[in-house]
Amino acid sequence: MKIKKILKNNWKLFLMASLTLGLAPFDLPHFFGKIQWLLGGDAFDKELGMQAMDWFDLLLHGSPWVLLFISAILHIPQKNK
């Protein structure tokens, strides 16, 4: 389980990436706007829908958060059965 170890041990990198790439641009964190748009809100133009560039942007800004979440889950101690 080498991938599990890598995901667990690189939490600092994932945190840094989430706070920089995950929130960029800092004047208006549009990642949260994209999530709102995806959920049916009116943060962006609804008539156009999500284009390929929007999906790529969501993937780019969302992946550090997903990796940080996975790393945090792996740090939760598991009970032995």
Contacts in CASP RR format, 6 or more apart in sequence:
PFRMAT RR
TARGET T0000
AUTHOR 0000-0000-0000
METHOD contacts of the structure
MODEL  1
MKIKKILKNNWKLFLMASLTLGLAPFDLPHFFGKIQWLLGGDAFDKELGM
QAMDWFDLLLHGSPWVLLFISAILHIPQKNK
4 74 0 8 1.000
7 67 0 8 1.000
7 70 0 8 1.000
7 71 0 8 1.000
7 74 0 8 1.000
8 71 0 8 1.000
8 74 0 8 1.000
8 75 0 8 1.000
10 67 0 8 1.000
10 71 0 8 1.000
11 68 0 8 1.000
11 71 0 8 1.000
11 72 0 8 1.000
11 75 0 8 1.000
14 64 0 8 1.000
14 67 0 8 1.000
14 68 0 8 1.000
14 71 0 8 1.000
15 68 0 8 1.000
17 64 0 8 1.000
17 67 0 8 1.000
17 68 0 8 1.000
18 64 0 8 1.000
18 65 0 8 1.000
18 68 0 8 1.000
21 60 0 8 1.000
21 61 0 8 1.000
21 64 0 8 1.000
22 29 0 8 1.000
22 31 0 8 1.000
22 61 0 8 1.000
22 62 0 8 1.000
22 64 0 8 1.000
22 65 0 8 1.000
23 29 0 8 1.000
23 31 0 8 1.000
23 61 0 8 1.000
24 61 0 8 1.000
30 57 0 8 1.000
30 61 0 8 1.000
31 58 0 8 1.000
31 61 0 8 1.000
31 62 0 8 1.000
33 43 0 8 1.000
33 44 0 8 1.000
34 43 0 8 1.000
34 44 0 8 1.000
34 50 0 8 1.000
34 54 0 8 1.000
34 57 0 8 1.000
34 58 0 8 1.000
34 61 0 8 1.000
35 58 0 8 1.000
36 42 0 8 1.000
36 43 0 8 1.000
37 43 0 8 1.000
37 44 0 8 1.000
37 46 0 8 1.000
37 49 0 8 1.000
37 50 0 8 1.000
37 54 0 8 1.000
38 50 0 8 1.000
38 58 0 8 1.000
40 46 0 8 1.000
44 54 0 8 1.000
50 58 0 8 1.000
END
